[in-house]
């Protein structure tokens, strides 16, 4: 589906560039976009390698197990059935920690690891489990105690107090996370009921 969307976007861009006699600008934008994409991939690859290594060190040192125990009262309600010391639970807790600290680059590889572990728990089925859906919501609408990335951008653009948005960030994060998790749980129950009735 996405390939058709991108194909249409490219075709429309070229068409409007020709009609407005600005095909040169379209060509320049394509070249700049390609260069930016390569830079982004290299940057993300470095970040993923770094934080994957840190995750391995944390796992071998027992830090992931400690964090998993701290988060267990919350995660056992969000992910019922997952074992306390499982790889999936440890990866989820590390991802939650990275998101709380506003470390987006750290949260990405940890999130990928958590999803891989949840897929294994789901017997590598082609259908996302309720745990996988809940984790996607938790990772996407996460609560950030320290919005590091946004604060850095505001500082670079001349904000006198980059963290003055903190109350608004916390409020909106809590509301969006609560709505997202509630919706995921309700739809999960509906799906289980429909699946039971169809059997």
HELIX and SHEET records of a PDB file:
HELIX    1   1 UNK A    2  UNK A   19  1                                  18    
HELIX    2   2 UNK A   23  UNK A   61  1                                  39    
HELIX    3   3 UNK A   63  UNK A   78  1                                  16    
HELIX    4   4 UNK A   87  UNK A  100  1                                  14    
HELIX    5   5 UNK A  104  UNK A  121  1                                  18    
HELIX    6   6 UNK A  130  UNK A  140  1                                  11    
HELIX    7   7 UNK A  148  UNK A  156  1                                   9    
HELIX    8   8 UNK A  166  UNK A  198  1                                  33    
END                                                                             
